[in-house]
Amino acid sequence: MPAHEQKEAEFSFKNYFIPFTNAKAIHFLIIIGFLLYCNGLLNGFVGDDFGQVLNNNLIKSIANLPSFYFSYGIQNILFTYYRPIILTYFTVFYTIFGANPFIFHLSQLLFHIASTIVVFLFYRTFFKRYVAFLLSLIFLVHPINSETVLYISYTQDLLFFFLGMLSLLFLTHIRSNKTIFFACLFTLLSLFSKETGVLFIPITIVYGFIFAKKYLREIAISQTTVFIFYFLLRIHAIGLFVKALGSPIGNLPLSQRFVSMPAIVFFYLKTFFFPLTLASSYEWIYTSIDFVHVILPFFIDILFAAVVLSLSFILWKKSSHSLFSRFIFFVFWFFLGLLFHLQIISLDQTVAERWFYFSMVGMLGMIGVLFEAFCVNLKNVFVILFISVILIFLSIRTFVRTFDWRDEFTIASHDIATSQDAWGVENELSYAYFQKGDFKDAKFHAERSIYLYPYKTNYLNLGAAEMSLSDYASAKKAFMESIKLGSSNQAYDNLAFLALTYGDPKASMRFLKNSALATYPTDGNLWLCLTALEYNFGDRVAAKIDIAQAYKYEQNAQVVSVYNAIMNDKPVTIGLTKKL
């Protein structure tokens, strides 16, 4: 290459990094995000994805959208929560793209990258560009966030965080009440995505108190109004008192949940600083005080709190008021997120990696303040080397984790070694074996899951395995236990298909009419099975009426075939279908 061309190439390459602008920082975040998570785009549906997407009749009609927000009771068909945004999201994507996991994973990745960009822009109001970029880069690549990016069912965590961060970002550029209005709009959308969005209300108020005192009154009143409006809509949609999803720790009284709290805090600290072992479900509980599980974590938690308190005192005494204010703000952010997930209000598992998504902004913010307070030179070769090693380790761990989420069997068989007493992992492993046609192992892991914690889904999996093993009496018993523990259209569907082969036809028809269809009147599979029973029993008139109902709610190949046959008085055969 001629000298002048070589010089020009070097100059162009240098210009790609220098000067380091916000636009270039965002460009790098996008590239790194796609490179890190590209393997995850090839993953399939796993776990709750089947219930929330593939088998969720609510999202299969765009006409249901208004009911997600305003119709009482419809959310209780599948959820015990009021989260209309995630239902809207699933409905729109399912309507446009169908059951395509690649599209769902791609949108998740885009939301994670977008959230990281908003985090970077938010940090830019507090830190120098290089510091803000480094902190947001850690947020992007950290393995503790991988679950939120790789598990389709947890898109709700991405949505509530992204929308809540947009609310804060508006407040960092507050100029008028118009800005406050848009901040409130995004806070409301965050609440509609997940209840955890409520955390952004105290965060915005504290931000106003520390950094925007001129607008504090307007911010506090508007954010409180948003919460009241959301709360009234929530009551109208699902009622005042809603039974939360069960969990071993959730069934304990608060006095016993206190015993596990030191280990809960320690889990998040350990996983942030040393994210070596990861799992999709953690169900451990401690009900008695011992050194390893209670006293030692409590000591480490107190030590961490003491360090934070000491640093706060140092910044207050020796640094500018600005650094102290920023540090206190991020300390509040970090501990607020921890407090919300500390099991004071019982949650559906003991800890979860995705629950640190919010708190991480506070943790990284504290680190950023310390960088500036102690004048850490990010251009020093040793500092660059140290940070590079950390980022490489975090990135490799996250990239390796993308392979674990490939399919149901891979994630469950991997995580069972990390989280051995998690009934949820055992349950997922049961489903994975069922999908592979290994019904004996599916039954074994379903029974193991029930032993750890009896729940409607593990009884559902047990019944499906027993039905496939032709143990119809045990299968029926398991499905009935599933219904006792919580209504499920899948349990009713399985009982309906089981009735085509096993049991008294008259009793089965009464059950379908008086119980199953009374609970799920729009379930096409239930109408189909009732049609088959009536047709085989000789009641052709009732069969024609009911197959029309089945066709109204479900136009799959089997329903269409049976509909055409009955309406044309042709023979009908509907065999036992192995559903789960």
Protein Blocks (a to p, Z undefined) as FASTA:
>chain_A
ZZklmmmmmmmmmmmmmccdfklmmmmmmmmmmmmmmmmmmpccehjlmmmmmmmmklmp
fklmmmmmmmghjlmmmmccdcfklmmmmmmmmmmnopafklmmmmmmmmmmmmmmmmmm
mmmmmmcfklmmmmmmmmmmpmklmmmmmmmklmmmmmmmmmmmmmmmmmmmgfbfklmm
mmmmmmmmmmmmpmklmmmmmmmmmmmmmmmmmlmmmmmmmmmmmmmmmmmmmmmmnojb
dcddddfklmpcfklmmmmmmmmmmmmmmmmmmcmbgcfbdcbdcfbdcfklmmmmmmmm
mmmmmmmmmmmmmmmmmmcfklmmmmmmmmmmmmmmmmmmnomaccfbfbdfklmmmmmm
mmmmmmmmmmmmnopafkbfklmmmmmmmmmmmmmmmmmmmmmmmpmmlmmmmmmmmmmm
lmklmmmmmmmmmmnopaklmmmmmmmmmmmogcfklmmmmmmmmmmnopaklmmmmmmm
mmmnoccfklmmmmmmmmmmgccfklmmmmmmmmmmmmmmmlmklmmmmmmmmmmnopam
lmmmmmmmmmmmoccfklmmmmmmmmnopacdddddddZZ
